[in-house]
């Protein structure tokens, strides 16, 4: 099974795209690194550009621990809220920054909030390839939320036809419908026995687990809600059962073998490394687009 984590700061990536990235992302990601080290597991870390920009040492810690570094765009704005030019700018800035800090070639991408859609698939795939991206892990073959998901897996072949490998999120069929499993809020909200029961239907050799380090942060709601207004609906959706995640994560790492996309699919290919002296840094550019914030 593939272990993957989206490295972002909840306040900035979910609540308000224009907020500063907070140091909580360092504490939360460091906690996840410690948990994975305890179980001798390496995975793929999709790091948001704004996080790498503010905390380059965190990126170095991720690669030093042996994890694969991949891209999670720059500001975490959903792709369907960006123009093609804006997305290309976000993608270039984040990939260049990650490569400059780590000295490694970035070959993987995951769209914020799985926000890939058919209507812009052509330029989306072209943009990824222009930055040297080899694979995408942004597709959910389920429509439990209106902001992402596909009703059938035809999208996977369309991406492959554009020259990219694609690895969708894990889903399990229940009562004739695909139900997300082994990831994010679904892993957090489901009791562990239900996660394991759904996982019996998965191909454990190729399935993808994903999470956000902030999902282990049990103090965030209490501390952040004193500073900003968090609606009751958002409080339940984003913070319920966070206290259960760390224990479930330890059980998960014992129950299943995990690896990264790079080790699973690309370890025999000479495409992941670049000379450490190669600089891909780009000058800072404004990222405050006139786009409404989605709560």
C-alpha positions in Angstrom: 0.0 0.0 0.0 1.2 3.6 -0.7 1.5 5.9 2.3 1.0 9.6 1.3 0.6 12.8 3.3 -0.5 16.3 2.2 1.7 18.8 4.0 -0.3 21.9 4.6 -1.4 24.2 7.4 -5.2 23.9 8.2 -5.7 27.6 8.9 -4.2 28.6 5.5 -5.2 25.7 3.3 -8.8 25.2 4.4 -10.0 28.3 6.4 -8.4 31.2 4.5 -6.0 31.0 1.5 -4.6 34.4 2.3 -3.6 33.6 5.9 0.1 33.1 6.8 1.2 29.5 7.1 1.5 28.9 10.8 4.2 26.9 12.7 1.6 24.2 13.5 2.5 22.6 10.2 6.1 22.0 11.4 5.0 20.5 14.8 2.3 18.3 13.1 4.5 17.1 10.3 7.4 16.4 12.8 5.0 14.3 14.8 4.1 12.3 11.7 7.7 11.8 10.8 8.4 10.4 14.3 5.4 8.0 14.0 6.6 6.8 10.6 10.2 6.4 11.9 8.9 4.3 14.8 7.4 1.9 12.3 10.2 2.1 9.7 7.8 3.3 7.1 8.7 5.7 4.3 6.0 7.4 2.1 5.3 10.2 -0.3 4.9 13.7 1.1 2.9 16.1 -1.2 4.2 19.5 0.1 2.4 22.7 -0.5 4.7 25.5 -1.9 3.8 28.1 0.7 4.8 25.6 3.4 8.2 25.0 1.7 8.7 28.7 1.2 8.3 29.5 4.9 9.8 26.4 6.4 12.5 25.0 4.0 14.1 23.1 6.9 10.9 21.0 7.2 11.3 20.0 3.5 14.9 19.0 4.3 13.7 16.9 7.3 11.3 15.1 5.1 13.9 14.1 2.5 16.5 13.4 5.2 14.1 10.8 6.7 14.0 9.0 3.3 10.5 10.1 2.2 9.6 11.0 -1.4 9.0 14.7 -2.0 6.1 15.6 -4.3 4.1 18.7 -5.1 0.8 19.9 -3.7 0.6 23.2 -5.6 1.5 26.6 -4.0 -1.5 28.3 -2.3 -3.9 25.3 -2.1 -6.5 27.1 -4.2 -8.7 24.6 -6.1 -7.6 24.3 -9.7 -11.1 25.0 -11.0 -10.8 28.4 -9.3 -7.6 29.3 -11.2 -7.0 30.2 -14.8 -4.5 28.1 -16.8 -1.9 30.8 -16.4 -2.4 31.0 -12.6 -2.2 27.3 -12.2 1.0 27.1 -14.3 2.5 29.8 -12.1 1.5 28.0 -8.9 2.9 24.7 -10.2 6.2 26.2 -11.5 6.8 28.1 -8.3 6.1 25.1 -6.0 8.0 22.5 -8.0 11.0 24.8 -8.5 11.1 25.6 -4.8 10.9 22.0 -3.7 13.6 20.9 -6.1 15.9 23.8 -5.1 15.6 23.0 -1.4 15.9 19.2 -1.7 18.2 18.8 -4.7 15.8 16.1 -5.9 13.6 15.9 -9.0 9.9 16.2 -8.1 7.9 13.7 -10.2 4.5 13.5 -8.4 1.6 15.9 -8.0 -1.6 16.0 -6.0 -4.2 18.7 -6.7 -5.6 20.6 -3.7 -9.0 19.1 -2.7 -8.7 16.6 -5.6 -9.9 19.6 -7.8 -9.3 18.1 -11.2 -12.2 18.4 -13.8 -12.8 17.1 -17.3 -13.1 20.6 -18.8 -9.5 21.6 -18.2 -7.9 18.2 -18.3 -5.8 18.9 -21.4 -4.0 21.9 -20.1 -3.8 20.5 -16.7 -1.9 17.4 -17.9 0.2 19.6 -20.3 1.2 21.9 -17.4 2.3 18.9 -15.2 4.4 17.5 -17.9 6.0 20.8 -18.7 7.4 20.8 -15.1 8.7 17.2 -15.4 5.8 15.6 -13.4 5.5 11.9 -14.2 2.5 10.9 -12.2 -0.7 12.4 -10.7 -2.5 11.3 -7.6 -5.5 13.6 -7.6 -8.5 11.5 -8.6 -11.3 10.2 -6.4 -13.7 7.8 -8.2 -16.6 8.7 -5.8 -18.9 11.7 -5.5 -19.6 12.0 -1.8 -18.7 15.7 -1.9 -19.8 18.3 -4.5 -16.3 19.9 -4.8 -14.5 16.8 -6.1 -14.9 13.2 -7.5 -15.9 11.3 -10.6 -18.7 8.9 -11.2 -16.6 6.4 -13.2 -12.9 5.6 -13.8 -12.8 6.8 -17.4 -10.9 9.8 -16.2 -8.0 7.6 -15.4 -7.5 6.4 -19.0 -7.9 10.0 -20.3 -5.1 11.1 -18.0 -2.9 8.2 -19.2 -3.7 9.1 -22.8 -2.2 12.5 -22.1 1.1 10.8 -21.1 0.8 10.8 -17.3 0.7 7.9 -14.8 -2.2 8.2 -12.4 -2.9 6.6 -9.0 -6.5 7.3 -7.7 -7.5 7.4 -4.1 -8.8 4.2 -2.6 -12.5 3.5 -2.7 -14.6 0.5 -1.7 -18.0 -0.4 -3.1 -20.8 -0.5 -0.6 -24.5 -0.9 -1.6 -23.5 -0.3 -5.3 -21.7 2.9 -4.6 -18.0 3.8 -4.2 -17.1 4.9 -0.7 -13.7 6.5 0.0 -11.5 4.6 2.4 -8.0 4.9 3.8 -7.8 8.6 3.7 -8.2 12.0 5.2 -11.5 12.8 6.9 -12.8 9.3 6.1 -10.1 7.6 8.0 -10.5 10.1 10.8 -14.3 9.7 11.1 -14.7 6.0 10.5 -14.0 3.7 13.5 -10.9 1.6 12.8 -12.8 -1.6 12.4 -14.9 -0.1 9.7 -11.7 1.1 7.9 -10.3 -2.4 8.1 -13.6 -4.0 6.9 -13.7 -1.7 3.9 -10.0 -2.3 3.2 -10.7 -6.0 2.7 -12.1 -5.1 -0.7 -8.9 -3.3 -1.8 -5.8 -4.5 -3.6 -3.3 -3.9 -0.8 -0.5 -3.9 -3.3 -1.6 -0.8 -5.1 -4.0 1.0 -2.8 -3.3 4.6 -1.7 -3.6 5.9 1.9 -3.5 9.6 2.4 -3.7 12.0 5.4 -2.9 15.5 6.6 -0.6 15.9 9.6 -3.0 18.4 11.1 -5.5 15.6 11.6 -3.4 14.5 14.6 -3.6 18.1 16.1 -6.1 17.8 18.9 -5.6 21.3 20.2 -6.1 23.2 17.0 -9.8 23.8 17.3 -9.6 25.1 20.9 -6.8 27.5 20.1 -7.8 28.7 16.6 -11.5 29.1 17.4 -10.5 31.8 19.9 -9.0 33.8 17.0 -11.3 33.2 14.1 -15.0 32.3 13.6 -15.4 28.6 12.9 -19.0 27.6 12.0 -20.5 24.6 13.8 -20.7 22.7 10.5 -17.0 23.3 9.8 -16.1 22.4 13.4 -17.8 19.0 13.0 -16.5 18.4 9.5 -12.9 19.4 10.1 -12.2 18.6 13.8 -14.5 15.7 14.9 -12.6 12.6 16.1 -9.1 14.1 15.6 -8.2 12.5 19.0 -8.7 9.1 17.4 -6.3 9.5 14.5 -2.9 8.9 16.1 -3.9 5.6 17.7 -5.5 4.5 14.5 -2.4 5.5 12.5 -0.2 3.3 14.7 -2.5 0.3 14.2 -2.6 1.0 10.5 1.2 1.0 10.2 1.3 -2.4 12.0 -1.5 -4.0 10.0 -0.3 -3.1 6.5 3.0 -2.8 4.6 3.6 0.7 3.2 5.9 2.4 0.7 6.1 5.5 -1.4 5.1 6.0 -5.1 8.7 6.5 -6.0 9.9 3.2 -4.4 6.9 1.3 -5.7 6.9 2.4 -9.3 10.0 4.4 -10.1 12.9 3.1 -8.0 14.4 1.4 -11.1 14.2 4.5 -13.2 16.8 7.3 -13.3 14.3 10.1 -13.0 14.1 11.0 -9.3 17.5 12.7 -8.6 19.1 15.8 -9.8 22.5 17.3 -8.9 22.4 19.1 -5.5 24.0 22.1 -7.1 21.2 22.6 -9.6 19.2 25.6 -8.6 15.6 25.9 -9.7 14.7 28.8 -7.5 12.4 31.5 -8.8 11.9 35.0 -7.7 8.9 35.5 -5.4 5.7 36.5 -7.1 2.3 37.6 -5.8 -0.1 34.8 -5.1 -3.1 36.8 -3.9 -5.5 36.1 -6.7 -8.9 37.8 -6.8 -10.7 34.5 -6.0 -13.4 33.9 -3.4 -12.4 31.8 -0.4 -14.4 28.5 0.0 -15.1 27.5 3.5 
